[in-house]
Amino acid sequence: MRILKKLFCITLALLMPILLTTGCLHSAELNERALVQAMGIDRKNGMYQITLQVFDPQGGGTTTAVDASKVNSQVILVEGQTISEAFLNASLQQGKEVFYGHNKLVIIGESAAREGISAITNFLNSNPDFRPNVDMAVCQGDASEIVSAQISQGLLPALEIQMTLANEEKNGQIFRGRFYQVMQSLSSPDRDPCMPFVELYQDKLGNSTVRVSGTALFHDEFLVGQLNREETKGLLFAANKMKKTLVNVQDDSLGLVSLEVIRSSTGIKGSFQWEEAPEFTLQIRLKSRAQEVNGTKLSSVNASNVKQIEEEQDGQIAKTIENALEKTLVFYGVDPIGLERYCPAKVRRQIQENREQWLQVRAQSQFHVTVTSEIESFGLQKDGDSKGGQS
């Protein structure tokens, strides 16, 4: 009996929050809401210009039917002195509640990003409907051009762009700028935000699409510069965020060799004295496999060939990393990696006490990069093996 009484009390305690809790948000029918899939934010003449890509199914028959051969969205363009006012104007213009709990993408125009993104992130963070894993990106020119582009691939333009970003991340091409990651960097004193830089272009068939051109670099909340795609790869290696990538190596004996990096790990050690420039030592270990050899002059591959290719790959990646770090920390004066975290504890305490001085001397940083690679497999013939195989 005592056990049953205890179980009843536990069950009641668990159910009480559910019984007493009521919905915080008012309900609305689907046809009473404008479901935002992507938003673009620009600054023009002191006003926020907001471009919304809203779900608009084109299947016919019902309000939710989708035709994959059509662009299932419409575009809304509104302005306001604040972002909140712009969204209110969007709601008034549509005669519907603007709902962005399904939003997948936020594109920030270059001019708006240079003026600072804190107003944008604060607005998004204060809205309970906004999801923390939404992708954020900066575009060259106006964000309205990206969001309003009639991208015909896929069911929804916003979904197609999001899938492009996911594929770029998977193949070691970008720093994925999800909203929660940007917020973490903005609130961290030792790390600056970064996100993909995207652009609109026409493919060979004349279709509009969006591609990644590099990485947008921020100092605090302000856009200050951009890395190209190759420099982005170097920064990914340095930050230990390289998932996989393709490296082309020119070998005198074999020709052009395409190597797929399948594993990569980075160790960083920093040292710093106030009277000297900071020094960072990076050791990168990676494994790769040969995907293709174009223009080989040999009928077989031996151990010396593989060793030479490994050394060529090591030198090429090390140079890419050094160039990326010098452009990021020395030229632009930003640090999206948080390199000070790799300094000894005593040095970190000094940095925290003298952050302004640290930011000045950080731009004098020196980097020592060592890459050690191993080619796991080589899809060419062994010496004397006419049937092919691994070296």
GULUM-901535 format. One record per residue: residue in three letters; x, y, z of N, C-alpha, C in turn. Coordinates in steps of 0.1 Angstrom, whole numbers, plus 5000, padded with zeros to 4 digits. Example, Ala and Ser with C-alpha at 12.3 -4.5 7.8 and 13.67 -1.06 7.14 Angstrom:
! GULUM-901535
ALA513249435078512349555078513249675078;SER512849785071513749895071512950005079;
***
This chain:
! GULUM-901535
MET500849885000500050005000500950135000;ARG501950125008502850235009503550264996;ILE503850154989504550164975503550224965;LEU502250184966501350234956501150384959;LYS501150424972500950564975502150644970;LYS503350594971504550664966504450674951;LEU504050574944503950574929502850684925;PHE501750684933500750784929501250924931;CYS502050954941502651084944503551124933;ILE504451024929505451054918504751084905;THR503651004902502951024889502251154889;LEU501651194901500951324901501951444900;ALA503151424906504151534905504651544890;LEU504751434883505151444869504051504860;LEU502751474863501651524855501251664858;MET501551714870501151854874501651964864;PRO502951964860503352064851502552064837;ILE502251944833501551924820500051974822;LEU499451944833498051984836497952134837;LEU498952194844498952334847499452424836;THR500252364827500852444816499852474805;THR499752594800498952624789499852684778;GLY499352684765500152734754500552884756;CYS501852914753502353054754501953124741;LEU501753054730501553124717500153094713;HIS499553194707498153174702498253084689;SER497153014687497052924676496552994664;ALA496952944652496553004640496452894629;GLU495452904621495352814610496452834600;LEU496752724592497852724582497652834572;ASN496352854568496152954557496053094563;GLU496253104576496353244582497753284585;ARG498753204581500153224583500853234570;ALA501853324569502853334559504053264564;LEU504353144558505453054563506753094556;VAL507653164564508853214558509853094557;GLN510453084545511452984542512853044542;ALA512953164538514353234538514053384540;MET515053454546514953594547516253664543;GLY516153774536517353854533517253984540;ILE518354034545518354164553519454254547;ASP518954374543519754474537519554604545;ARG520554694543520454834549520554934537;LYS519555014536519555114525518955244531;ASN519655354529519155484533518755484548;GLY519455414556519155414570517955324574;MET517455254565516355164567516755014565;TYR516054934573516154784570515254744559;GLN515854684549515054624538515054474540;ILE513854414542513654274544513054204533;THR513654104528513054024517512753884522;LEU511553844521511053714526510653624515;GLN511153504516510753394507509753314514;VAL508453314509507353254517506853134509;PHE506553034517506052904511504752934503;ASP504652894491503452914482503352794473;PRO502752684477502652564469501952584456;GLN502552524446502052544432501452414426;GLY501152324435500652194430499252194425;GLY498452294430497052294426496152194434;GLY494952214435494052114441493852144456;THR494852164464494752194478495752304481;THR495652354493496552464497497952424501;THR498152284502499452234506500052154495;ALA499452134484499952054473501152124467;VAL502252044464503452094459503752034445;ASP504152114436504552074423506152094422;ALA506851984421508351994421508852054409;SER508052074398508552134386508452284387;LYS507852344398507652484399508252544411;VAL508452674411509052744423507852764433;ASN507952694444506852694453506952804464;SER507152924459507353034469507053164462;GLN506753264471506553394466507453484474;VAL507753604469508653694476507953824481;ILE508253854493507753974499508854074502;LEU508754194499509754304501509154414509;VAL509754434521509254534530510354614536;GLU510054734542511054814549510554854562;GLY511554904571511254954584512455014590;GLN512255104599513355174607514055064615;THR513254964620513854854627513354724620;ILE514054614624513654484618512254454622;SER511954474635510554444640509554524632;GLU509754644629508854724621508654674607;ALA509754624602509654564588508854444588;PHE508954354598508154234599506654264602;LEU506454374609505054414611504454454598;ASN505254534590504754574577504554454568;ALA505354354569505154234561503754164565;SER503454164578502254104582501054184577;LEU501154314578500054404573499854384558;GLN500954374551500954364536500254234532;GLN500554124539500053994536498653974541;GLY498354044552497054014558497153884566;LYS498353834569498553704576499653724586;GLU499653634596500753634606502053574599;VAL503153654600504353604595505053514605;PHE505253394601505753284609507053234604;TYR508153244612509453194607509953084615;GLY509053004621509552884628509952774618;HIS509652794605510152704594511252754586;ASN511752874590512752944583514052864582;LYS514652854571515852774569517152854567;LEU516952984563518153064558518053204561;VAL519153274565519153414567520353464559;ILE520053544549521153604540521253754544;ILE522553794547522753934551523554004540;GLY523054114535523754184524525054244529;GLU525954264520527354304524527354434532;SER526554534527526554664534525954654548;ALA524854574550524354554563525354484572;ALA526054384567527054314575528154404579;ARG528554504571529654594574529254694585;GLU527954724586527354814596527254744609;GLY527254614609527154534622525954444622;ILE526054324628524954234627524354214641;SER524754284651524154264665522654294665;ALA522154394658520754424658520054304651;ILE520554244641519954134634519954014644;THR521053974650521153854658520253874671;ASN520253994676519354024688517954004685;PHE517454054673516054034669515753884668;LEU516653814661516353674659516353594672;ASN517353634681517453554693516253584703;SER515653694701514553734710513153664706;ASN513153604694511953544689511853404692;PRO510853354699510853214703510653114692;ASP510153164680509853074669511153054661;PHE512153134662513353124654514253004658;ARG514552924649515352804652516852834653;PRO517552774663518952804664519852744653;ASN519452644646520252584636520052634622;VAL519452754621519252814608520552854602;ASP520752844589521952884582522053034580;MET523153094583523353234580524553244570;ALA524453344562525453374552525453514548;VAL526553564543526753704537526753694522;CYS526253784515526253784501526953914496;GLN527553904484528054014477526854094471;GLY526854224474525654304469524454294479;ASP523354284473522054284481521554144484;ALA521154124496520553994499519253974492;SER518554084488517254064481517453994468;GLU518554004462518853934449518853784451;ILE519453744462519653604465518253544468;VAL517553604478516353554483515153554472;SER515253654464514153664453514553584441;ALA515653524440516053454428515153334425;GLN514753314413513853204409514753084406;ILE515153014417515952894416514952774414;SER515152714403514152604399514452464404;GLN515752444408516052314413515352284426;GLY514852164428514352124441512852174443;LEU512352144455510952184458510852334462;LEU511952374469511952514474513252574472;PRO513352704467514652764466515452774478;ALA514852804490515552804503516152674506;LEU515452564504515952434507517052394498;GLU517052434485518152414476519452474480;ILE519252604485520452674490521052604502;GLN520152564511520552504524521252374520;MET520752294511521452174507522852194501;THR522952314493524252344488525252374499;LEU524852444509525752474521526152344528;ALA525152254529525452124536526452044528;ASN526252044515527251974506528652034506;GLU528652164507529952234507530652204520;GLU529952204531530552164544531052024544;LYS530251934539530651794538531951764531;ASN532151854520533351834512534451934515;GLY534451984527535552064532535752194525;GLN534652274522534752394515534352514523;ILE533552504534533052624541533052604556;PHE533052714563532652714577531152734577;ARG530452634582528952644582528552744593;GLY527852854589527552964598526152944604;ARG525852844612524552834618524352944629;PHE523152974631522853094640523453074654;TYR523352954660523852934673525352944673;GLN526052904662527452924661527853074661;VAL527153144653527453294652527253354666;MET526153324673525853374686526953334696;GLN527453214695528553174704529753254702;SER530153284689531353354686531153504690;LEU529953564688529753694692529853714707;SER529453614715529553624730530953584735;SER531753534727533053484731534153594729;PRO534953634739535953734737537153684729;ASP537353554728538553504721538353454707;ARG537153464702536853414689535953504681;ASP536253534668535453614660534453534651;PRO533353584648532353514639532853504625;CYS532353394618532553384604531453304598;MET531153324586530053254579530353244564;PRO529653164557529853154542529553284535;PHE530353314525530053424515529453354503;VAL528253404499527653344487527353444477;GLU527053394465526753484454525853414444;LEU525153504437524153454426524853444413;TYR524653334406525253324392524353244383;GLN524753254370523953174360524853054356;ASP524252934356524952814352525052814337;LYS525652714331525752704316524452694309;LEU523452644316522052634310521252764312;GLY521852864318521152984320520252984332;ASN520352884341519552884353520252964364;SER519453024372519953104384520153004395;THR521353014402521652934413522553014422;VAL522752954434523653024444524852934447;ARG526052994447527252924450528052994461;VAL528852924468529752974478531053034472;SER531353154475532653214470533753214480;GLY533453194493534453194503533853204517;THR534653274526534253294539534253444543;ALA533153484550533053624555533653624568;LEU534553724571535253734583534753854591;PHE534453844604533953954612534953984623;HIS535054114627535654154639534554204648;ASP534354124659533154154667531954134658;GLU531154234657529954214649530054274634;PHE531254324631531354394618532154304608;LEU531554304596532254234584533454314580;VAL534654254580535854324577536654264565;GLY536254144561537054094549536453954545;GLN537153894535536753774529537853684526;LEU537753554528538753454523538153394511;ASN539053364501538553284489538453134493;ARG538053054484537752914486539052844491;GLU540152864484541452794488541852844502;GLU541752974505542153014518541152964529;THR539952944526538952884535539352744538;LYS539852664528540352534531541452534541;GLY542352624539543552634548543052664563;LEU542052754564541552784577540852664583;LEU540152584575539452464580540452364586;PHE541552344578542652264583543152314597;ALA543452444598544052494610543052484622;ALA541752494619540752494630540352354633;ASN540952254627540552114629539152084625;LYS538652144615537252124611537152074597;MET538352024591538251964578537751824579;LYS536651804572535951674572536651584561;LYS536551634549537251574538537451674527;THR538351654518538551754507539351684496;LEU539551754485540351704474541551794472;VAL542651734470543951804468544551754455;ASN544851844446545551814434547051844435;VAL547851734433549351744434549951724421;GLN550851804417551651784405552951714408;ASP553051594402554251514404555051504391;ASP556351524391557151524379557151384372;SER557051274380557051144374555651104369;LEU554651124377553351074375552351174368;GLY552551294369551651394363550751454374;LEU549551484371548651544381547851434388;VAL548051434402547451334411546351404419;SER545151344419544051394427544051304440;LEU544151364451544151294464542951344472;GLU542251244477541051274486541551264501;VAL541551374508541851364522540651304529;ILE540851194537539751124543539751144558;ARG540951184564541051204578542051314581;SER541751404590542651514593542551554608;SER543651574614543651614628544751724630;THR544451824638545351934640545551954655;GLY546851974658547352004671547952144671;ILE547552234681548052364681548752394694;LYS549852464694550552514706550952654704;GLY550552744714550952884713551852924724;SER552653024721553553084731553553234728;PHE553653314739553553454738554253524750;GLN555153624747555753714756555353854752;TRP555053944761554554074757555554154749;GLU556754124750557754204742558054134729;GLU557454024726557653944714556353914707;ALA556553884694555353844686554853704690;PRO553553684691553053554694553453454683;GLU553753324688554053224679553153104681;PHE552653044670551852934670552352824662;THR552452704668552952584661551752494658;LEU551552464645550452374641551052244635;GLN550552134640550952004635549651934630;ILE549651914617548551854610548951714605;ARG548151614609548251474605547051434596;LEU547351384585546151344576546451214569;LYS545351154565545351044556544551064544;SER545051014533544351044520544550924511;ARG543750924501543850814491543850874477;ALA544550814468544650864454543450824447;GLN542750934441541550914434541850894419;GLU542850974414543050974399544451024396;VAL545050964386546351014381546151054366;ASN546351174363546151224349547451254342;GLY547751174332548951204324550151124329;THR549951004336551050934341552050894330;LYS553350904334554350864324554950724328;LEU554450664339554950544344553950434342;SER554350314341553450194341553150144354;SER553850184364553650134378554050244388;VAL553650224401553950314411554750234422;ASN555850284427556550224438556550314450;ALA557250264461557150334474557750474473;SER558850494464559450624463558550724456;ASN557750684447556750764440555750814451;VAL555250724459554250754469554850854479;LYS556050834483556650924493556851064488;GLN557151074475557351204469555951274468;ILE554951204465553651264464553151314478;GLU553451224488553051274502553851404505;GLU555051414502555851534505555251654498;GLU554951634485554351744477553051784483;GLN552151694488550951724494551151794507;ASP552151754515552351814528552751964526;GLY553651984516554152124514553052214509;GLN552152154500551052234495550052274505;ILE549652184514548652204524549252304534;ALA550552284538551152374548551152514543;LYS551452534531551452674525550052734525;THR549052644521547752694521547252744535;ILE547652664546547352694559548052824564;GLU549252834561550052954564549453084558;ASN549153074545548553184538547153224544;ALA546353124547545053154553545253224567;LEU546153174575546253234589546853374588;GLU547853394579548353524577547353634572;LYS546553584563545453684558544453704569;THR544053604576543053624586543553704598;LEU544553654605545053724617545953844615;VAL546753834605547753944603547154054594;PHE546554024583545954124574544654184579;TYR543754094583542454144587542354164602;GLY543254104610543254114624542054054631;VAL541653934626540553864632540953714635;ASP540253654644540653524648539353434650;PRO538853364640537653284641538053144648;ILE539253114650539652984656539752994671;GLY540153114676540353124691541753074695;LEU542753124688544153064690544653094704;GLU544153194711544653224724544353114734;ARG543353034731543052914739544052814740;TYR545052814730546052714729547352764736;CYS547352884742548452934749548452874763;PRO549552874770549652834784548652914793;ALA548252854804547252924813547753054818;LYS549053064821549553194826549453304815;VAL549753264803549653364791548153404789;ARG547253304790545853334788545353434799;ARG545853424811545453524822545953664818;GLN547153664813547753794809546953854798;ILE546553774788545753824777544353874782;GLN543753804791542453854796542553994803;GLU543754014810543954134817544354254808;ASN544954214796545454314787544854284773;ARG543554274771543054234759543254334747;GLU543154454750543354554740544854544734;GLN545754534743547154514739547354384731;TRP546654284736546754154729546254164714;LEU545154234712544554244699545554314690;GLN546354404695547354484687548454394683;VAL548954314693550154234690549754104683;ARG548454064684548053944677548253954662;ALA548154074656548354094642549854074638;GLN550754044647552154024644552453874646;SER551453794647551653644649552453584638;GLN553253484643554053404634553553254635;PHE553553184624552953054623554052954618;HIS554152844624554952734620554152604618;VAL553952574605553052464602553752344597;THR553452234602554052104598552852004594;VAL552951954582551951854578552551724575;THR551951624581552451484579551351404573;SER551451354561550351274555550751134552;GLU549751054550549950914546548950874536;ILE549350824525548450784514548150634517;GLU546850614520546450474524546450384512;SER545950434501545750344490546050424477;PHE546550344467546950404454546350314443;GLY545350354437544650274427545350254414;LEU546650234415547450204403548250074405;GLN548950034395549649904395550849914404;LYS551149794410552449774417553449754407;ASP554749764411555849724402555749584398;GLY555749564385555649424379554249364380;ASP553249434384551949384385551049444374;SER550849364364550049414352548549414355;LYS548149354366546749354369546249464378;GLY547149544383546849664391546749624406;GLY546549724414546449704428546949814436;GLN547049804449547449904458548949904459;SER549550024461551050024463551350004478;
***
